[in-house]
Amino acid sequence: MQNLLKLILALFFINGLVSCGHKKNPTGGKKDIIQPEIISLIPEEYSDITNSNIEIIFSKPIERNSILSGIYIYPPILLKKYIWDGNILTIKILEELEEKTNYYFTFSDGIKGEHGNTLNERSTFVFTSGKLNEQRISGDFIYEELEDKKYPVQLTILTADSTEVFSLEIPGNQYLIEDLNDVAHIIRAFIDKNINKKYDIEKEPYFQKLFEPQESLLLDISLTYADTVKPKQKSVEVINNNNIFIKFSEPISSYSEISIVTVDSMETSVDIIARYLYKDELSLITNHLDTLEYNIRVENILDMKNNLTNENSMQFYGTSIQDTIPPEVISSDPRNGSSVNSDLPKISVLFSEIIMEDDITTKIIEVETGNIENVTALNNNSKHYIFSPKHRLNNYSSYKFILTAKDINGNIMLNPLEIVFLPIMRKE
């Protein structure tokens, strides 16, 4: 019985040893997710580092090899030595620096801690050899697409020969770059919408400009998209038998010639009496069309980004329907009852269709005296007119501008346009 008890105890002991052999090893504790950061610099930023070393104190140990690619210095300092003492990096400068020059030390996210965590932010610090240069440039960001305002702007300062000085990321709608050297620079900016750290043409907005040194330069940055697509006619709409409306694929800055001919062996030309271009819309008044097929050709179409189409044609069918709709005033300025700060005010009137100059009647009446002032049109045969009195108006006297018009087909405006305004010119 005693031997049986010993055997059972031995079996329990062996089973315990086997169970202990299957226990998992320790995991090593929590993963380090804290990014290193720069705590301080010796000497302080903007100091003269002629005959001086620079100490950078990090918040935690750094993977020392990452420093080699993680620090960028401009102008380059070729002869230097990196010395480590715990978390402190000393950059020992072993060459003579350029006189009266700012030096830019950029610490990028290529710098990593011992556990692979990247530096918490990209930072550029400015030092100098001699007196600090304090040229500056600032301005607003202007966006072609308003939705791009939500993205930060990647901005780079380069030398005139396109060598990078430093770069930074700027949130918001304005920028300020200070402490530039007294030489010409290039400023380059883009929005990294797909976050791949490079500019993708046609997908992301971009800006670049060379600027000369100034104590304080104001320069707005227009972030626009590259456009290599050539403009063309998108559609042709026949409004009536002498009114054609062309829609382009994008806003147009200019064109050279336009012609309309019948699509037959005769190729009879259609005279164009007047035309009005606004953004991507071109309105034409022609002589009377018929129910025939026509070809319209526009030459040297230039868009807002200087893409040129030498020639573009479309075909359409005419109509014999006559115009019976009277013209209207879409908008006018100044507003009725407002004041103007000029004795030769400009009066803007936008019509619903092209109006010939001879079909407009205008006058300006001095309300208090009833005197009539003659008016001149500063342009003609258009949808948009600018009018001005031929003689200077009296200060602090109320005037009424009256306009009536008819279109080329004899349709008369239902109601005249009347604008009462008061010239106010304050004497200094």
C-alpha positions as CSV (number, residue, x, y, z in Angstrom):
1,M,0.0,0.0,0.0
2,Q,2.8,2.3,0.8
3,N,4.5,1.6,-2.5
4,L,1.3,2.4,-4.4
5,L,1.0,5.8,-2.6
6,K,4.6,6.6,-3.6
7,L,3.8,5.7,-7.3
8,I,0.7,8.0,-7.4
9,L,2.7,10.9,-5.9
10,A,5.5,10.4,-8.5
11,L,2.9,10.5,-11.3
12,F,1.4,13.8,-10.0
13,F,4.9,15.3,-9.9
14,I,5.8,14.3,-13.4
15,N,2.5,15.7,-14.8
16,G,3.2,19.0,-13.1
17,L,6.5,19.3,-14.8
18,V,5.0,18.6,-18.2
19,S,2.3,21.2,-17.6
20,C,4.9,23.8,-16.6
21,G,6.7,23.1,-19.9
22,H,3.8,24.4,-22.0
23,K,3.5,27.8,-20.3
24,K,3.9,30.8,-22.8
25,N,6.9,33.0,-22.6
26,P,6.5,36.7,-21.4
27,T,5.5,39.1,-24.2
28,G,8.0,41.8,-23.3
29,G,5.5,44.4,-22.0
30,K,3.6,47.2,-23.8
31,K,4.7,48.4,-27.2
32,D,6.5,51.8,-27.3
33,I,4.2,54.2,-29.3
34,I,5.6,57.5,-28.0
35,Q,7.3,59.5,-30.7
36,P,10.6,61.2,-29.9
37,E,10.7,65.0,-30.0
38,I,13.3,67.8,-29.9
39,I,13.3,69.3,-26.4
40,S,15.9,72.1,-26.8
41,L,18.8,73.5,-28.8
42,I,22.1,74.8,-27.7
43,P,22.8,77.6,-28.7
44,E,19.2,78.9,-29.2
45,E,17.7,79.3,-32.6
46,Y,18.9,82.5,-34.6
47,S,22.2,82.4,-32.8
48,D,25.5,83.0,-34.6
49,I,27.2,79.6,-35.0
50,T,30.5,80.8,-36.3
51,N,33.1,78.8,-34.4
52,S,30.4,77.0,-32.5
53,N,28.9,73.5,-32.3
54,I,25.1,72.8,-32.1
55,E,23.6,70.5,-29.5
56,I,20.2,68.9,-30.0
57,I,18.5,67.4,-27.0
58,F,15.9,64.7,-27.8
59,S,13.2,63.4,-25.5
60,K,14.3,59.8,-25.8
61,P,17.1,57.6,-27.4
62,I,17.4,57.9,-31.2
63,E,18.4,55.3,-33.8
64,R,21.7,56.9,-34.6
65,N,21.9,55.8,-38.3
66,S,18.6,57.6,-39.0
67,I,20.3,60.9,-38.3
68,L,22.4,60.5,-41.5
69,S,19.3,60.8,-43.8
70,G,17.0,62.6,-41.4
71,I,18.9,65.9,-41.1
72,Y,19.1,68.4,-44.1
73,I,21.3,71.5,-43.9
74,Y,21.3,74.4,-46.3
75,P,23.7,75.8,-47.3
76,P,25.4,72.4,-47.1
77,I,28.0,71.9,-44.4
78,L,30.1,69.1,-45.8
79,L,32.7,68.8,-43.1
80,K,30.9,68.0,-39.8
81,K,30.8,65.2,-37.2
82,Y,27.9,63.8,-35.2
83,I,28.7,63.0,-31.6
84,W,26.2,61.2,-29.3
85,D,26.0,61.4,-25.5
86,G,22.8,59.6,-24.5
87,N,19.8,61.6,-25.9
88,I,22.1,64.6,-26.9
89,L,23.4,64.9,-30.4
90,T,26.3,67.4,-31.0
91,I,26.9,68.5,-34.5
92,K,30.5,69.5,-34.6
93,I,31.2,71.9,-37.6
94,L,34.6,71.3,-39.1
95,E,34.6,73.9,-41.9
96,E,34.5,77.7,-42.3
97,L,30.9,79.0,-42.8
98,E,29.8,81.5,-45.4
99,E,29.8,85.0,-44.1
100,K,26.5,86.8,-43.4
101,T,24.5,83.8,-44.3
102,N,21.5,82.1,-42.6
103,Y,21.8,78.3,-42.2
104,Y,18.7,76.1,-42.1
105,F,18.7,72.9,-40.2
106,T,15.7,70.7,-41.0
107,F,14.9,67.6,-38.9
108,S,12.5,65.3,-40.8
109,D,10.4,62.3,-39.9
110,G,13.3,60.2,-41.3
111,I,14.7,60.5,-37.7
112,K,13.5,57.5,-35.6
113,G,13.7,56.5,-32.0
114,E,15.2,53.2,-30.9
115,H,11.8,51.4,-31.3
116,G,11.2,52.8,-34.8
117,N,8.9,55.7,-33.9
118,T,9.4,58.7,-36.1
119,L,10.1,62.2,-34.9
120,N,6.9,63.9,-33.8
121,E,7.1,66.7,-36.4
122,R,9.3,68.1,-39.2
123,S,11.1,71.2,-37.9
124,T,13.4,73.7,-39.4
125,F,15.7,75.9,-37.2
126,V,17.6,78.9,-38.4
127,F,21.1,79.8,-37.4
128,T,23.5,82.4,-38.8
129,S,27.1,83.1,-39.4
130,G,27.3,86.8,-38.7
131,K,24.2,89.1,-38.8
132,L,20.8,87.4,-39.3
133,N,19.2,88.0,-42.7
134,E,15.5,88.9,-42.2
135,Q,13.9,89.0,-45.6
136,R,10.3,87.8,-45.5
137,I,7.5,86.9,-47.8
138,S,3.8,86.4,-47.0
139,G,0.4,86.3,-48.6
140,D,-2.9,84.4,-49.0
141,F,-3.6,81.0,-50.6
142,I,-6.1,81.4,-53.4
143,Y,-7.8,78.2,-54.4
144,E,-9.1,77.3,-57.9
145,E,-11.4,74.7,-56.2
146,L,-12.8,76.0,-52.9
147,E,-13.0,72.5,-51.4
148,D,-9.2,72.4,-51.4
149,K,-9.2,74.8,-48.4
150,K,-9.6,71.9,-46.1
151,Y,-6.1,70.5,-47.1
152,P,-2.8,71.7,-45.8
153,V,-0.4,73.3,-48.3
154,Q,3.1,71.8,-48.9
155,L,5.4,74.8,-49.4
156,T,9.0,74.7,-50.4
157,I,11.6,77.5,-50.6
158,L,14.4,76.9,-53.1
159,T,17.3,78.9,-54.4
160,A,17.2,80.4,-57.9
161,D,18.9,77.3,-59.3
162,S,16.2,75.0,-57.7
163,T,18.2,73.7,-54.8
164,E,15.9,73.2,-51.8
165,V,16.4,75.4,-48.8
166,F,13.6,74.0,-46.6
167,S,10.0,72.9,-46.8
168,L,7.1,72.9,-44.5
169,E,3.4,72.1,-44.2
170,I,1.0,75.0,-43.7
171,P,-2.6,74.7,-42.6
172,G,-5.0,77.6,-43.1
173,N,-5.4,80.2,-45.8
174,Q,-2.3,82.4,-45.2
175,Y,1.4,81.9,-45.0
176,L,4.4,83.8,-43.6
177,I,8.1,82.9,-44.3
178,E,10.7,84.9,-42.4
179,D,14.5,85.0,-42.1
180,L,15.4,84.4,-45.7
181,N,18.8,85.1,-47.1
182,D,19.3,88.3,-49.2
183,V,19.2,86.4,-52.5
184,A,16.5,85.5,-55.1
185,H,14.4,82.5,-54.2
186,I,11.8,80.2,-55.7
187,I,8.6,79.6,-53.8
188,R,6.8,76.4,-54.7
189,A,3.5,75.1,-53.3
190,F,1.1,72.2,-53.9
191,I,-1.6,70.3,-52.1
192,D,-0.8,66.6,-51.5
193,K,-4.4,65.3,-51.8
194,N,-3.4,61.6,-52.0
195,I,-0.7,61.9,-49.3
196,N,2.1,60.4,-51.3
197,K,4.6,63.2,-50.6
198,K,4.9,64.3,-54.2
199,Y,3.0,66.5,-56.7
200,D,0.8,64.7,-59.1
201,I,0.2,66.8,-62.2
202,E,-3.4,67.2,-63.4
203,K,-4.7,65.8,-60.0
204,E,-3.4,68.3,-57.6
205,P,-3.1,72.2,-57.6
206,Y,0.3,73.8,-57.9
207,F,2.1,77.1,-57.8
208,Q,5.7,78.2,-58.5
209,K,7.3,81.7,-58.8
210,L,10.8,83.2,-58.6
211,F,11.0,86.3,-56.4
212,E,13.7,88.8,-55.6
213,P,14.7,89.5,-52.0
214,Q,12.7,92.2,-50.2
215,E,12.5,93.3,-46.6
216,S,8.8,92.3,-46.7
217,L,7.2,91.0,-49.9
218,L,3.4,90.3,-50.3
219,L,2.7,87.5,-52.8
220,D,-0.6,85.6,-53.0
221,I,-0.2,81.9,-54.0
222,S,-2.8,80.8,-56.6
223,L,-3.2,77.0,-56.3
224,T,-4.4,75.9,-59.7
225,Y,-4.7,72.7,-61.6
226,A,-2.6,71.9,-64.7
227,D,-4.8,71.8,-67.8
228,T,-3.6,70.3,-71.0
229,V,-7.1,69.7,-72.5
230,K,-7.8,71.9,-75.5
231,P,-11.1,73.8,-75.6
232,K,-13.8,73.0,-78.1
233,Q,-17.5,73.7,-78.9
234,K,-19.7,71.6,-76.7
235,S,-23.1,72.5,-78.2
236,V,-24.9,74.8,-80.6
237,E,-28.4,76.0,-79.8
238,V,-30.6,77.9,-82.3
239,I,-32.8,80.3,-80.3
240,N,-34.6,81.7,-83.4
241,N,-33.9,82.5,-87.0
242,N,-31.2,85.0,-86.3
243,N,-29.9,84.1,-82.8
244,I,-27.4,81.3,-82.0
245,F,-26.0,80.3,-78.7
246,I,-22.7,78.3,-78.5
247,K,-21.5,76.5,-75.4
248,F,-17.8,75.7,-75.1
249,S,-16.3,72.9,-73.1
250,E,-14.7,75.4,-70.7
251,P,-14.3,79.2,-70.2
252,I,-12.7,80.9,-73.2
253,S,-10.4,83.9,-73.2
254,S,-10.5,84.6,-76.9
255,Y,-10.9,83.4,-80.5
256,S,-9.9,84.9,-83.8
257,E,-12.5,84.0,-86.4
258,I,-15.9,82.5,-86.7
259,S,-17.8,81.5,-89.8
260,I,-21.2,79.8,-90.7
261,V,-21.9,78.2,-94.0
262,T,-24.6,75.9,-95.4
263,V,-23.7,72.2,-95.6
264,D,-24.3,71.8,-99.3
265,S,-22.4,72.3,-102.5
266,M,-23.1,76.0,-102.5
267,E,-21.6,76.6,-99.0
268,T,-23.5,79.8,-98.7
269,S,-22.1,82.1,-95.9
270,V,-24.2,83.5,-93.1
271,D,-23.3,87.0,-92.0
272,I,-22.6,87.5,-88.3
273,I,-23.9,90.9,-87.2
274,A,-22.9,90.9,-83.5
275,R,-21.3,88.6,-81.0
276,Y,-20.9,88.5,-77.2
277,L,-18.5,86.1,-75.3
278,Y,-18.9,85.5,-71.6
279,K,-16.9,82.7,-70.0
280,D,-17.9,79.5,-71.8
281,E,-20.8,81.1,-73.7
282,L,-20.9,82.8,-77.1
283,S,-24.1,84.6,-78.3
284,L,-24.4,85.5,-82.0
285,I,-26.8,87.6,-84.0
286,T,-26.8,86.6,-87.7
287,N,-28.8,87.4,-90.7
288,H,-31.9,85.2,-91.2
289,L,-31.4,81.4,-91.1
290,D,-33.4,78.9,-92.9
291,T,-34.4,75.3,-92.2
292,L,-31.1,74.0,-93.6
293,E,-28.1,72.3,-92.2
294,Y,-25.2,74.6,-91.3
295,N,-21.6,74.2,-90.3
296,I,-20.1,76.7,-87.7
297,R,-16.3,76.9,-87.4
298,V,-14.4,78.8,-84.7
299,E,-10.7,79.4,-85.1
300,N,-7.9,79.8,-82.6
301,I,-9.9,79.1,-79.5
302,L,-7.8,80.0,-76.4
303,D,-8.8,78.9,-72.9
304,M,-7.9,80.6,-69.6
305,K,-4.7,78.4,-69.3
306,N,-3.5,79.2,-72.8
307,N,-4.5,75.9,-74.4
308,L,-5.1,76.6,-78.0
309,T,-7.4,74.8,-80.5
310,N,-6.6,75.9,-84.0
311,E,-10.0,75.1,-85.5
312,N,-13.2,73.4,-84.3
313,S,-16.4,72.8,-86.2
314,M,-20.0,71.7,-85.4
315,Q,-23.1,71.2,-87.5
316,F,-26.6,72.3,-86.7
317,Y,-30.0,72.9,-88.3
318,G,-31.4,76.4,-88.6
319,T,-35.0,77.4,-88.0
320,S,-37.5,79.8,-89.5
321,I,-39.0,80.7,-86.1
322,Q,-39.0,84.5,-85.5
323,D,-38.1,86.2,-82.3
324,T,-41.1,87.8,-80.5
325,I,-39.7,88.0,-77.0
326,P,-38.9,91.5,-75.7
327,P,-35.5,92.1,-74.1
328,E,-35.1,92.5,-70.4
329,V,-32.5,94.1,-68.0
330,I,-31.0,91.2,-66.0
331,S,-29.0,93.4,-63.7
332,S,-27.8,97.0,-63.3
333,D,-25.4,99.1,-61.1
334,P,-25.5,101.4,-59.2
335,R,-28.6,100.3,-57.3
336,N,-31.7,102.5,-57.4
337,G,-31.5,105.1,-54.6
338,S,-27.8,104.6,-53.9
339,S,-24.9,107.2,-53.9
340,V,-21.9,107.2,-56.2
341,N,-18.5,108.7,-55.4
342,S,-17.8,110.1,-58.9
343,D,-19.1,113.0,-60.9
344,L,-18.6,110.9,-64.0
345,P,-20.2,107.6,-62.8
346,K,-20.1,104.4,-64.7
347,I,-23.6,102.8,-65.1
348,S,-23.6,99.1,-65.9
349,V,-26.5,97.4,-67.6
350,L,-26.8,93.7,-68.5
351,F,-29.5,92.7,-71.0
352,S,-31.0,89.3,-71.7
353,E,-29.8,89.3,-75.3
354,I,-27.5,91.3,-77.6
355,I,-28.8,94.8,-78.2
356,M,-27.4,97.0,-80.9
357,E,-26.2,100.5,-79.8
358,D,-28.6,102.3,-82.2
359,D,-31.5,100.5,-80.5
360,I,-30.9,102.0,-77.1
361,T,-32.1,105.3,-75.8
362,T,-30.7,106.8,-72.6
363,K,-30.7,110.1,-70.7
364,I,-29.8,111.4,-67.3
365,I,-32.1,114.0,-65.7
366,E,-31.1,116.3,-62.8
367,V,-34.1,115.7,-60.5
368,E,-34.1,119.2,-58.8
369,T,-33.8,121.2,-62.1
370,G,-35.0,118.9,-64.8
371,N,-31.9,119.5,-66.8
372,I,-31.0,116.7,-69.2
373,E,-27.4,115.4,-69.4
374,N,-26.3,113.5,-72.5
375,V,-25.0,109.9,-72.1
376,T,-22.3,108.0,-74.0
377,A,-22.0,104.2,-74.3
378,L,-18.5,103.0,-73.7
379,N,-19.0,99.9,-75.8
380,N,-21.5,98.7,-78.4
381,N,-23.5,95.9,-79.8
382,S,-23.4,93.7,-76.7
383,K,-25.3,92.2,-73.9
384,H,-23.4,94.2,-71.3
385,Y,-23.1,98.0,-71.6
386,I,-21.3,100.6,-69.6
387,F,-22.8,104.1,-69.8
388,S,-21.4,107.4,-68.5
389,P,-22.5,111.1,-68.7
390,K,-20.7,113.2,-71.2
391,H,-20.2,116.1,-68.7
392,R,-19.4,116.1,-65.0
393,L,-22.5,115.9,-62.7
394,N,-23.1,118.3,-59.8
395,N,-22.1,117.2,-56.3
396,Y,-24.9,116.4,-53.9
397,S,-27.6,116.7,-56.7
398,S,-29.9,113.8,-57.4
399,Y,-30.0,112.3,-60.9
400,K,-32.2,109.8,-62.7
401,F,-30.9,107.5,-65.4
402,I,-33.5,106.3,-67.8
403,L,-33.0,103.6,-70.5
404,T,-35.3,102.1,-73.1
405,A,-34.3,99.5,-75.7
406,K,-35.5,97.2,-78.4
407,D,-33.8,94.1,-79.9
408,I,-32.7,93.7,-83.5
409,N,-36.1,92.2,-84.4
410,G,-38.0,95.2,-83.1
411,N,-39.2,93.8,-79.7
412,I,-39.4,96.7,-77.3
413,M,-38.6,96.5,-73.5
414,L,-41.9,96.3,-71.6
415,N,-40.7,98.8,-68.9
416,P,-37.9,101.3,-69.0
417,L,-35.0,101.1,-66.6
418,E,-34.9,103.9,-64.1
419,I,-32.1,104.4,-61.6
420,V,-32.0,107.4,-59.1
421,F,-28.6,108.1,-57.7
422,L,-26.8,110.8,-55.8
423,P,-23.1,111.8,-56.6
424,I,-21.2,112.5,-53.4
425,M,-17.6,113.6,-53.7
426,R,-16.2,114.6,-50.3
427,K,-13.6,117.3,-50.5
428,E,-10.4,116.8,-48.5
